[in-house]
Amino acid sequence: MVNRRFLLLSLWVIPLLCGCRAYNMGNQCLFSQDIQTVGVSIAKNHTWRRGYGERLTEAVVREIENRSPYKVVPADRADTVLSIEIVGENKTVTFEDDWADPRELSLGITIKAQWVDRRTQQIRQSQDLNVENLALEISSTSTLIAEAGQSNATSSQKLIEKIAQQIVGMMERPW
């Protein structure tokens, strides 16, 4: 009877211990472990909207610090460098009332991001890119409904935070 209980217990405990040995918890399994620091240069803004570059850089730094194990440091001391360019933005009307007044608008921003390892000079995007030295293009949109209390500033900030999440998502290892 004792041997049977011991056998059943060992059949349950041994696979449990062996199966969890290489398991990683938290963001350590999502991001590459050979990188500790990231340098983020201020995003270049090629649009007419002032302040987008600084706001996007601030949102990306905050997202890297919150979501990844990486520490943001000056670019000359970093293992990798993230460079971002805002290449386009648009605002389109998605809904009009009977008098052709805009009631819902869509804001959009297109950016190019490139994450380069300073030690090897290789691009570190986790997506498979076939072309050498190509920047990843990311585009996102946000709605603006004035009747609901939204303004151009609140909608653009929401859009910038969404793009910052996508940029940090680009830094994750492929599954």
Backbone as a ProteinNet text record, in pm:
[ID]
protein_1_A
[PRIMARY]
MVNRRFLLLSLWVIPLLCGCRAYNMGNQCLFSQDIQTVGVSIAKNHTWRRGYGERLTEAVVREIENRSPYKVVPADRADTVLSIEIVGENKTVTFEDDWADPRELSLGITIKAQWVDRRTQQIRQSQDLNVENLALEISSTSTLIAEAGQSNATSSQKLIEKIAQQIVGMMERPW
[TERTIARY]
81.1	0	87.1	192.3	280.6	356.3	401.1	474.1	385.4	259.8	166.7	146.3	130.4	115.7	242.3	357.4	483.7	499.1	462.4	471.7	378.8	255.6	161.2	208.2	258.7	308.4	429.3	520.8	639.4	601.8	502.3	457.4	394.5	343.6	281.4	383.6	476.1	569.1	686.3	744.1	864.6	838.1	732.9	709.1	679.6	616.3	586.8	715.4	810.1	936.8	1022.2	1025.4	1106.8	1047.3	915.5	851.4	864.9	877.8	884.9	1027.5	1125.8	1264.2	1308.6	1270.8	1315.2	1208.6	1108.8	999.1	1038.7	1013.3	1041.5	911.1	914.6	795.6	817.3	709.3	715.1	772.5	824.7	872.2	1009	1073.8	1204.1	1195.3	1082	1070.3	1031.7	984.1	942.9	1057.5	1157.7	1263.8	1397.6	1485.5	1617.4	1699.5	1766.8	1842.6	1983.9	2031.5	2167.2	2173.9	2061.5	2056.3	2014.3	2086.1	2049.4	2005.1	2061.4	2034.8	1991.7	1908.9	1860.6	1876.9	1931.2	1937.9	1825.7	1748.4	1637.1	1665.7	1688.4	1709.9	1574.5	1573.1	1447.8	1394.9	1267.4	1205.6	1209.1	1250.3	1249.7	1107.7	1061.1	923.9	924.4	873.3	866.2	725.5	645.6	510.2	503	388.7	369.3	324.8	294.5	249	369.9	373.4	485.5	469	580.4	580	556.6	521.4	496.7	622.2	738.4	862.3	896.3	887.2	918.9	816.7	688.6	583.9	596.3	628.8	645.1	767.6	877.5	998.5	970	901.2	867	778.7	682	593	668.5	761.7	840.1	931.5	997.8	1086.3	1005.3	890.1	804.1	758.2	724.6	678.5	792.3	912.4	1028.1	1056.1	1056.5	1084.2	976.7	851.3	741.2	724.7	745.1	711.3	828.8	946.9	1061.3	1161.8	1255.6	1361	1475.5	1466.1	1573.7	1572.3	1690.1	1707.3	1740.9	1675.6	1702.9	1818	1923	2044	2080.1	2175.6	2219.6	2272.3	2251.1	2280.8	2427.9	2520.9	2663	2704.8	2622.3	2652.6	2562.1	2471.8	2371	2418.9	2362	2387	2321.3	2200.6	2125.2	2072.6	2041.6	1988.6	1860.2	1757	1628.1	1612.6	1595.9	1572	1434.4	1363.3	1224.8	1208.8	1134.3	1099.4	948.9	886.1	744.3	739.4	690.3	695.2	562.5	455.4	328.1	221.1	125.5	8.8	-107	-225.9	-342.8	-463.5	-560	-686.5	-795.7	-885.1	-993.3	-1127.1	-1228.4	-1364.2	-1423.8	-1471.5	-1533.2	-1685	-1738.3	-1883.1	-1921.3	-2020.8	-2073.1	-2220.8	-2271	-2415.1	-2482.8	-2611.7	-2687.7	-2641.1	-2573.7	-2527.3	-2378.8	-2321.4	-2181.7	-2082.3	-2127.1	-2033.9	-1969	-1837.7	-1772.7	-1812	-1853.9	-1890.9	-1792.5	-1725	-1622.9	-1508.6	-1388.3	-1268.8	-1175.2	-1084.1	-984.4	-846.5	-766.1	-628.3	-537	-434.8	-340.2	-197.5	-105.3	37.8	110.6	207.3	294	436.7	503.8	642	731.8	858.9	960.5	1047.2	1067.2	1148.8	1257.8	1375.4	1488.1	1561.3	1579.3	1644.7	1774.9	1888	2018.9	2103	2166.6	2260.7	2394.4	2442.2	2566.6	2688.7	2680	2795.3	2819.3	2712.2	2725.2	2680.7	2619.7	2563.2	2454.3	2388.5	2277.6	2144.7	2046.3	1911.6	1850.4	1787.2	1736	1584.8	1514.3	1370.2	1339.9	1236.2	1202.4	1126.1	1067.6	999.5	1103.2	1066.5	1158.3	1159.4	1273.8	1289.5	1390.9	1355.9	1444.2	1544.6	1516.2	1601.7	1692.4	1819.9	1915.9	1891	1914.5	1907.2	1774.8	1667.9	1536.1	1468.7	1407.1	1334	1192.8	1141.3	1006	907.7	803	703.9	580.9	539.6	424.6	324.1	197.4	93	-21.3	-85	-195.9	-292.3	-417.9	-518.7	-592.2	-655.2	-735.8	-855.2	-967.9	-1086.1	-1092.9	-1159.3	-1180.4	-1328.8	-1398.6	-1540.3	-1555.7	-1579.4	-1584.6	-1701.4	-1815.3	-1931	-1906.9	-1817.3	-1785.8	-1677.9	-1636.3	-1538.3	-1395.1	-1374.6	-1238.1	-1189.5	-1059.9	-998.1	-886.6	-828.6	-716.2	-600.2	-579.2	-469	-489.9	-611.9	-635.8	-629.5	-683.2	-680.2	-538.9	-460.1	-322.4	-238.7	-262.8	-188.8	-222.7	-349.6	-391.2	-324.4	-315.8	-251.7	-102.3	-36.5	107.3	134.8	50.7	68.5	47.2	-46.2	-68.9	52.7	111.4	230.4	349.1	363.2	471.1	458.1	335.9	314.5	355.6	326.6	365.2	516.2	583	729.1	793.2	748.5	803.7	764.3	648.6	611.5	705.5	758.4	855.5	984	1013.7	1136.5	1128.9	1009	993.4	1053.1	1093.5	1144.8	1029.9	1056	949.4	914.1	790.3	743.3	791.6
-118.6	0	127.4	129.4	244.7	262.1	151.5	159.7	214.5	177.1	225	377.5	426.9	570.9	645.6	590.6	652.3	656.2	548.9	542	644.3	653.8	750.6	894	920.1	1053.8	1088.6	995.8	1022.6	1038.9	965.6	982.1	1119.5	1179.1	1311.2	1422.9	1408	1513.9	1525	1414.5	1418.6	1488.8	1456.2	1532.4	1679.4	1709.4	1847.6	1926.6	1869.6	1937.8	1949.5	1846.1	1849.1	1941.2	1945.7	2027.2	2175.6	2217.9	2361	2411.4	2327.4	2365.6	2481.6	2481.7	2586.1	2691.4	2694.7	2789.5	2926.9	3029.5	3167.3	3239.3	3323.7	3400.3	3546.4	3618	3760.6	3797.3	3920.3	3969	3913.4	3833.9	3777.6	3682.2	3615.6	3521.6	3591.6	3714.6	3785.4	3860.1	3899	3983.4	3910.7	3946.9	3886.2	3915.8	3813.6	3828.2	3883.2	3890.1	3939.7	4091.8	4158.7	4304.5	4355.4	4454.6	4516.1	4661.1	4732.3	4874.9	4910.7	5013.7	5064.4	5215.9	5267.2	5411.4	5452.7	5550.6	5597.1	5740.8	5760.7	5897.5	5965.5	6096.9	6171.3	6148.7	6115.7	6083.7	6204.6	6179.7	6285.5	6299.5	6422.1	6448.5	6514.1	6443.8	6497	6546.9	6574.5	6625	6770.7	6832.4	6971	6985.4	6876.4	6882.3	6897.5	7005.1	7028.3	6945.1	6896.7	6825.6	6676.1	6624	6480.7	6398.9	6443.9	6368.8	6353.2	6461	6457.1	6374.1	6391.2	6314.8	6165.4	6128.9	5987.4	5929.6	6003.4	5956.2	5932.9	6026.8	6012.8	5890.3	5867	5751.6	5619.6	5616.1	5494.4	5464.3	5566.1	5545.6	5492.9	5552	5507.5	5362.4	5327.2	5191.3	5089.9	5126	5035.5	5010.7	5116.8	5103.1	5020.7	5035.2	4965	4820.9	4793.2	4661.6	4567.6	4619.4	4533.8	4532.2	4438.6	4437.2	4533.8	4604.2	4692	4824.6	4882.3	5013.9	5112.1	5227.7	5329.8	5416.7	5425.3	5502.4	5586.7	5679.6	5754.6	5660.3	5698.7	5611.4	5570.1	5654.1	5618.3	5513.1	5485	5381.7	5259	5257.6	5151.6	5032.7	4915.2	4795.5	4807.7	4863.6	4880.8	5023.2	5067.1	5201.7	5191.1	5257.8	5262.9	5400.8	5405.7	5533.6	5530.8	5642	5651.7	5776.5	5763.6	5877.2	5877.7	5992.2	6008.2	6056.2	5970.2	6001.4	6052	6036.5	6085.2	6089.6	6178.3	6184.7	6234	6187.5	6230.9	6239.6	6315.7	6330	6320.5	6224.1	6207	6205.7	6249.5	6249.5	6111.3	6047.4	5915.7	5920.9	6030.4	6043.1	6190.1	6224.8	6361	6360.9	6476.5	6487.6	6531	6561.4	6597.4	6728.5	6813.7	6942.8	6939.4	6821.7	6799.3	6849.6	6857.6	6889.2	6760	6759.8	6637.3	6605.2	6483.2	6438.7	6335.6	6265.4	6168.9	6176.1	6186.4	6193.8	6080	6050.4	5947.2	6009.9	5998.7	6046.6	5928.5	5951.2	5844.6	5895	5810.1	5841.2	5720.9	5746.8	5641.8	5672.8	5571.6	5590.5	5484.1	5511	5411.2	5394.1	5271.3	5242.9	5144.2	5167.4	5078.4	5056.6	4930.1	4892.5	4822.6	4886.8	4837	4800.4	4683.3	4639	4708.5	4787.9	4862.2	4771.3	4654.7	4565.5	4495.5	4457.4	4382.3	4461.4	4579	4662.8	4590.7	4497.2	4423.8	4480.6	4477.1	4520.4	4413.9	4454.5	4362.6	4345.2	4389	4368.4	4220.6	4188.5	4048.3	3992.6	4080	4032.1	3989.9	3894.3	3847.9	3947.7	4012.5	4106.6	4049.2	4044.3	3986.4	4087.3	4215.3	4318.2	4373.9	4388.5	4441.6	4590.8	4635.2	4775.7	4842.7	4772.6	4828.6	4863.2	4978	5017.4	4960.6	4921.8	4868.6	4984.2	4973.7	5079.6	5040.2	5126.8	5101.9	5213.9	5176.8	5275.5	5243.8	5346.7	5326.8	5443	5419.8	5525.5	5534.8	5649.1	5674.5	5759.1	5742.5	5821.4	5946.8	6047.8	6174	6208	6211.6	6245.5	6367	6482.8	6607.9	6610.5	6552.6	6553	6472.5	6377.9	6295.7	6360.3	6481.3	6551.7	6531	6465.4	6444.2	6565	6587.3	6694.8	6634.7	6718.3	6673.8	6629.7	6699.2	6667.6	6532	6504.9	6377.6	6260.8	6279	6170.9	6142.9	6248.6	6226.8	6162.1	6195.8	6132.7	5984.3	5950.9	5810.5	5735.2	5799.3	5739.9	5720.8	5818.6	5808.3	5695	5679.8	5570.5	5434.5	5427.1	5302.3	5265.1	5363.6	5338.1	5300.4	5362.6	5326.3	5180.1	5133.4	4992.6	4902	4942.6	4862.4	4859	4968.9	4972.1	4879	4881.7	4791.5	4647.2	4625.8	4491.8	4440.7	4531.1	4495.3	4442.9	4486.3	4447.2	4309.3	4250.4	4117.6	4010.4	3901.8	3788.2	3719.8	3659.9	3586.7	3461.4	3420.5	3302.6	3178
0	0	0	82.5	91.5	-39.6	-99.1	-225.8	-337.4	-335.5	-437.5	-425.6	-301.4	-281.1	-321.9	-285.8	-323	-474.5	-541.7	-687.2	-752.6	-705.9	-760.2	-736.1	-616.6	-585.9	-672.2	-690.9	-772.4	-920.1	-967.9	-1106.3	-1128.8	-1025.4	-1036.7	-1015.2	-921.3	-884.7	-981.6	-1024.8	-1109.5	-1242.9	-1317.1	-1441.2	-1415.6	-1305.1	-1272	-1250.4	-1179.1	-1153.2	-1278.7	-1359.3	-1481.1	-1586.7	-1595.5	-1697.5	-1672.2	-1549.8	-1516.6	-1502.9	-1525.3	-1502.6	-1592.3	-1719.9	-1812.3	-1836	-1753.1	-1771.7	-1721.2	-1801.8	-1763.3	-1734.5	-1633.5	-1598	-1634.4	-1665.3	-1688.5	-1823.6	-1831.9	-1960.5	-1999.9	-1912.8	-1947	-2065.6	-2082.2	-2193.2	-2323	-2317.1	-2437.7	-2505.2	-2428	-2480.7	-2475.8	-2567.8	-2578	-2452.8	-2401.2	-2276.8	-2298.4	-2423.2	-2447.4	-2458.2	-2439.5	-2444.2	-2306.9	-2257.2	-2129.9	-2146.8	-2246.1	-2259.1	-2401.3	-2410.7	-2539.1	-2538.8	-2647.1	-2666.2	-2760.5	-2721.6	-2804.3	-2844.9	-2974.8	-3021.6	-3041.5	-3033.3	-3049.2	-3189.8	-3198.8	-3327.1	-3419.9	-3543.5	-3644.8	-3696.9	-3704.6	-3745.5	-3883.3	-3984	-4119.9	-4152.9	-4052.2	-4073.5	-4029.6	-4051.8	-4013.1	-3868.8	-3801.3	-3661.7	-3569.9	-3495.6	-3404.5	-3277.9	-3225.7	-3098.8	-3109.2	-3226.7	-3239.5	-3209.1	-3254.7	-3233.8	-3086.9	-3012.7	-2869.9	-2792.9	-2827.8	-2759.1	-2786.6	-2911.9	-2945.3	-2875	-2871	-2802.3	-2654.4	-2591.7	-2450.4	-2425.7	-2513.2	-2498.3	-2518.6	-2614.3	-2639.7	-2521.4	-2466.8	-2351.3	-2232.8	-2208.7	-2098.4	-2120.3	-2243.4	-2274.1	-2260.2	-2303.5	-2288.3	-2140.5	-2061.3	-1918.3	-1846.7	-1887.7	-1820.2	-1864.8	-1993.6	-2047.6	-2068.3	-2080.4	-2113.5	-1998.7	-2001.8	-1899.4	-1932.8	-2046.2	-2090.3	-2015.5	-2003.2	-1942.2	-2053.8	-2055.7	-2156.2	-2107.2	-2190.2	-2158.6	-2281	-2268	-2386.4	-2495.5	-2620.2	-2734	-2741.3	-2697.9	-2707	-2605.1	-2503.9	-2404.7	-2417.2	-2511.9	-2521.1	-2602.9	-2571.9	-2652	-2789.1	-2791.3	-2915.2	-2922.5	-3045	-3065.4	-3146.9	-3098.3	-3166.5	-3228.1	-3360.6	-3427.4	-3492.2	-3478.9	-3523.9	-3609	-3718.2	-3802.5	-3822.5	-3802.8	-3834.3	-3978.6	-4067.7	-4210.5	-4266.1	-4192.2	-4244.1	-4137.5	-4157.6	-4070.6	-4155.3	-4121	-4195.1	-4103	-4148.3	-4077.2	-4183.4	-4166.8	-4263.7	-4191.6	-4261.5	-4207.2	-4231.7	-4124.9	-4138.9	-4127.9	-4072.5	-4061.7	-4064.2	-4145.1	-4154.6	-4120	-4071.9	-4049.8	-4180.3	-4173.8	-4293.9	-4357.1	-4282.1	-4332.1	-4368.4	-4381.4	-4420	-4315.8	-4192.2	-4083.8	-4034.9	-4015.5	-3968.7	-3824	-3799.7	-3665.8	-3610.8	-3696.7	-3655.1	-3754	-3700.5	-3783.5	-3746.8	-3836.1	-3812.2	-3827.2	-3722.1	-3726.4	-3755.8	-3835	-3866.2	-3865.5	-3820.9	-3821.8	-3879.5	-3965.2	-4018.5	-3975.7	-3921.1	-3875.6	-3936.2	-3936.5	-3969.8	-3846.7	-3804.6	-3686.8	-3724.5	-3670.7	-3695.2	-3563.1	-3527.5	-3402.7	-3438	-3410.8	-3454.3	-3333	-3339.8	-3237.4	-3263.9	-3169.4	-3189	-3192.2	-3128.8	-3122	-3255	-3324.8	-3450.9	-3573.1	-3551.3	-3658.1	-3738.5	-3675.4	-3738.1	-3691.1	-3779	-3741.6	-3652.9	-3543.1	-3442.1	-3444.1	-3548.2	-3548.4	-3538.4	-3462.1	-3444.6	-3564.7	-3645.4	-3765	-3867	-3951.4	-4054.4	-4168.8	-4190.1	-4299.7	-4396.7	-4525.3	-4625.5	-4679.9	-4666.9	-4723.6	-4613.7	-4642.8	-4545.9	-4522	-4398.6	-4358	-4393.2	-4376.6	-4403.6	-4272.1	-4266.7	-4146.7	-4153.3	-4039.6	-4031	-4032.1	-4114.6	-4123	-4042.9	-3953.1	-3866.1	-3887.3	-3897.9	-3916.1	-3821.3	-3767.9	-3676.1	-3687.8	-3647.5	-3652.9	-3519.8	-3499.2	-3380.7	-3422.5	-3354.3	-3388.7	-3303.8	-3359.3	-3290.3	-3302.4	-3190.1	-3188	-3097.1	-3160	-3083.7	-2985.2	-3022.9	-2933.9	-2806.8	-2813.1	-2695.8	-2608.9	-2643.6	-2562.6	-2605.9	-2717.9	-2764.7	-2842.5	-2836	-2913.1	-2997.1	-3080.1	-3161	-3071.3	-2960.4	-2868.8	-2800.6	-2751.7	-2683	-2780.3	-2900.5	-2999.3	-3047.4	-3068.3	-3113.6	-3003.7	-2877.2	-2767.3	-2757.8	-2773.9	-2773.6	-2888.2	-3003.6	-3119.9	-3097.3	-3037.5	-3009	-2910.5	-2809.4	-2713.7	-2780.1	-2873.8	-2947.1	-3031.8	-3096.9	-3179	-3091.3	-2974.3	-2881.5	-2838.6	-2816.2	-2781.9	-2897.2	-3020.5	-3136	-3153.9	-3125.8	-3138.4	-3037.1	-2913.2	-2811.6	-2843.9	-2900.3	-2945.7	-3053.8	-3136.7	-3239.1	-3175.5	-3053.1	-2985.1	-2921.3	-2916.7	-2857.5	-2948.1	-2886.1	-2962.7	-3035.5	-3152.5	-3220.4	-3142	-3150.8	-3077.5	-3142.9
[MASK]
+++++++++++++++++++++++++++++++++++++++++++++++++++++++++++++++++++++++++++++++++++++++++++++++++++++++++++++++++++++++++++++++++++++++++++++++++++++++++++++++++++++++++++++++

